[in-house]
Amino acid sequence: MSTVRVRRYSADGAFYESDEIAPEDLRGDSAEAEGGFVWIGLTDPDPAPVESFGVAVGLHPLIRDDIAGARQQPKVQWFDDQLFIVLRVPHSVDGESETMSELYVFARPGILITIGSRGGGEGFDVAGALDGAYPTVLGLGTLGAVHAIVARVVRAYLAVARDIEEDLGELEDQVFDETQQDDTLRIYRLRRRIGRVDRAVTTLAVAFENSRDKLVDYSRVHPGLAPYVIDLIEDLAGAARLANDQRSALDGVISSHENAVASEQNSDSRTISAFAALLAIPAVVAGLYGMNFTDLPVTGWRYGWVVIIAFIACLELWAYIALKRRHWF
């Protein structure tokens, strides 16, 4: 179900909420003049209203095309003084998997617009992100609000990373514990999970790093905003490094798992071959004496069969000791 929320923030970070979008809210001029901004939050809107809404607000045509196309990769774009960000937000389902919802953030002086999708779940709580920010940050204008939103997204990725870290620890213990059963499916599910998070957060971190100079220049309107912008970029870079490290750690676990499986299979093959060798000795000897040749050793002696059995037993014992020394058993 489509929902709309409207808030008008003042320069001190305080706000009041409205149920309707006033014409002056679409421009944001009066809010900017007062040192604040207007936030308009849309959730699961229909395509047609978004297009007309974008025209009324003055969204760049390329931004409207991206929103209409959906399924965009994380990115940061500038169109004159218009900042457009695409975010993919993880939502934990059961501690072992995540769904991803999309969030589009449009910011310019005096107005902040977010367009989110629930992605089959509850979606990203933009209002909660703004409520959790320091009033002084929101008092720094739309870029301060953008910082609050993206910082909450980064924390969502870090929460997922903590869950993944626990799973990695359990898998490492399992791979090196011979008493536990193999769980290949779990390993590859975790690999897929890490891959999704790694791609999303790394792409976003690179996009913000590439826009570092533009973001810092944009923040000069509010001198106190620059440290928050730099901190956000560094937090994203740290989250990206963590995701990359977890991918490398999982690759190491998979490599160890494959080596352990190969070693176990090799051990099984040697054991089977050793038993086959032990069974082959009496079979070969019995086969030779079963041919009824007249000149075979001890065949003409009454107790020759005892000698043959003793000979087979000695060969079996010798073969067993030799194979045992080579750890084929």
N, C-alpha and C positions, 0 to 999 in steps of 0.2 A: 504494500500500500504506500502511495506517495505521500510524503510529509514535507512541510515547509516550516522553518523556524527563522525568526527575525530578531536580532538584538542590535541595540544601538549602544556602543561603548563610548564612554567619555575619556578624557585625557588621564584621569586618575585610575582607570581600569574598571570603574563601576559601569553597570549596564542596566537597561530596562528592556523587557521583552515584549514583542507585539505579535499578534496573531495574523496581521496583514502586512503586505509590502506596500508602503507608501511610495508615491512617485519620487519624492526626494531621496528615498532610500536607494533607488536604482542609480542615482548619480553619485551619492556619497559626498557631494561638495560641501554641504553644511556641516556634516560630521567631521570632514577633514579640516574645515576652517576652525572648528572648536578643538582640534587636537585629538579627535577620536576617530572612530570608523563604524561602519555598519556591517554586521555579519548576516548573510543570508545563507541558510543551510537547507539544501534540497536532498532528499533521500528517495531513491528509486523513482525519479520523475519520468513522466512519459516523454518520448522524443520530441513531439510537436511543441509542447509548452517550453521545453528547454531551448529550442531554436528561437522562438519568439522572445523568450526571456533574454537570451544571449544578445539578440539585436537591440533590445531595449536598454540593456546594461552597457552595451558597447564592446562586447567580447570580440576579439579579433576573429575573422572568418576561419583561420586555421585552428584556433582553439575550439570553435564550434564544431568543426569537422572531427577533431580528435574526440570530443565528448560524444558525438553521434556515433562514431565508429566503435567505441568501447574496446575492451581487451587491449589496452595500450600498455607498453612497457614503462617502467618508472623513468621519469625524465624531468628536467627543469628547462623551461624555455622562457625567453624574454621577447616581448613585442612592444618596443618603445618602453613605456613605464608600466606595462602589464606583465606580471609574473604569473606563469602557469606551471603547475607541478602535478605530475601524475604519481600517485602512491599506490602500492599494493600492500595491504595490511593483513598480517597473519592473525588468525583466530584459532586458538587451541580447541579441539573438539573433545578429546578424551585423554590428553597428555601424550598421545602417541601419533597424532596426526593434526594437520591444520587445514582450514579452508582459507582462501584468499579473497578479500573484498577489495574493490577499487575505490579510490577517493581522488577526485579532481579538486585542486585548490587554485582559485584565481584570486590574485591580489593586485590592487593598485591603490594609490593614495585615497583613503577615505572609504574603501569598500573591500570586503572580503567575501568571496562566494565559495562554498564547498558543495560538491555534488557527489554523493556517495551511493554505493550499492550494498545491499546486505549480503550478497554472495551466498544465499542460502542460510545465513545465520542472522545474528543481531546487527552486523555491520559495525562500523567504527563510530564511537561516541565523540563527535567533534565538540559538542557542548561540554562534555566531561573534561576534554583536554583543555578547553579554554577556562573552565572553572578551576582546574588544578594548577593553572599558571599563576605566577605572582602578579598582582595588580600592576606593579611597576613595569612588567614586561608588556602587558596588554596596553599600558599607557604609552608605549613606544610606537603605536600605530599598527598597520596591517602586517608588517614584517615581524613584529613582536608576536602577533597571533599566529603567523605561519610557523615561527619558532616553536610555539607551544604545541601546535598540531604535530609537526614533524618529530619533535622530541618525544611525544607520546608514542608515535609509530616506532621510533628507535627502541623505546622501552619494551614495546610488544615483541620486537625481534629479539631483544636480549632475553626476554622471558622464555621464548621458544628455544633460544640457544642453551639456556639452563636445563630445560627438559632434555634436549639432545645430548648435553654433556653427561647427564645421568645415564641415558641409554648407551652412550659410548662406553662409559665405565663398566656397565653390566656386560656389554658385548665383549670387551677386552677380557674380563674375568672368565666369561663363558668359553672364549676361544682357547684359552690356556688351561682350562679345567677339563681334564679327561673324563670326569664323572658326569658332566652335563652333556645333554644331547645337542646335536647340531641344529641350528635355527637359521638356515639360509634365507628363508622368507623374511624374517625380521631384519636381517642385515640389509637386504636390498630395499626393503621399505624405508629403513632409516637413510639409506643412500639417496633415495628419491626425495625424501623430506629435506635433507640437508641441501640437495641440489636446488630445490625450489627456493628455499630461504637464501641461499648463496647468490643465486641469480638476481633475485629481487633487491636485496640490500646492497650488493656490489654495484649493480647498475645505478641505483639511487646515489650511492656514495660518489661514484665517478661523475654523475651529473652535477651534484652539488660542488664538487671540487673544481669542475670546469667552469662553474658560475661563481667561483669565489670572489673574483675581482668585481664583478657586476653587483653581487650581493653586498659587498663591503661599501662600494660606491653608493648603492641605494640606501644603505643604512646611515649615511652621513647626515641625512635629514634629522635623525635622532642620534646624537653622539654616543649615547649610552647603549645603543643597540649592537654596535660592532662586536663587542666581546661575546654576545649571545650567538651571533651569526658564526663566528669562528669556532666557538664551542660546539655548535651543532654540526658543522662540517667535520670536526675532529671526532665527534661521537659516531657519526656515520662511518667514517673511515675505520674507527675501532671495531664497530659492529661487522663491517665487511671483512676485516682481518680475522676476526673471530670465526666467522662463517667459513672463510677459506682454510683456517687452521683445522676446523672440525672436518672439513672435506678431506684434508690431508691425513688427519688422524684416522678417519674411517677407511681411507685407501690402505693405510697401514694395517688396520684390523682385517680388512678383506684379504690382503696379501698373506697375512699370518694364517688366516682361516684356510685359504687355498693351500698353503704349504702344509698345514696340519692335516687337511683332508688327503692331500697327495701322499704324505708320509704314512698315514694310516692305511691307505689303499696299497701302498708298496709293502708295508708290513704284512697285510693280509695276503698279498700275492706270494710273498716269500714263504709264509706259513703253509699255504696251500701247496706250493711247489715242494716244500720239505716233506709233507705227508705223502705227496705223490711219489717222491723218490723212495721213501720207506716202503710203500706198497709195491713199487716196481721191482724191488730186489727179490722177494719170494716169488713174484709172478714170473720173472725172467728165469730164475733157477728151476722152478717147477715146469716151466714151458720147455726148457732144454731137456730135462729128464723125462718129460712126457713124450718125447719123440721116439723113445724106445730104441735108441742106438745101442748096439751091442758092446761098443768099446768105451762107454762113458765110465768115469771113475766110480769105484765102489758099487757098481750096479750088480756085480756078481757075488757080492758078499751078503750074508744073511742079515747082518745088522748095518748094512750100508745106509739105509734110510735114516738111522740115528745120526750118522756122521753128516748126512746132507742137512738135516734139520739143525744140527749144531752149527754147521757152516753158515746157514742162512741167519741164525740168531747172532752169530759173531759179526756178520756183515751188517745186520740191522743195528747192532750196538755201536759198531764203528761209525756208520753213517749218522746215527742219532747224535753221537758225541761231536762229530765234525760239524754238523749243522747247528748244534746248540752253541758251539764256540763262536760261530759266525752270526749268532743271534737271529737265526731263521725260525726259532720257536719262541 
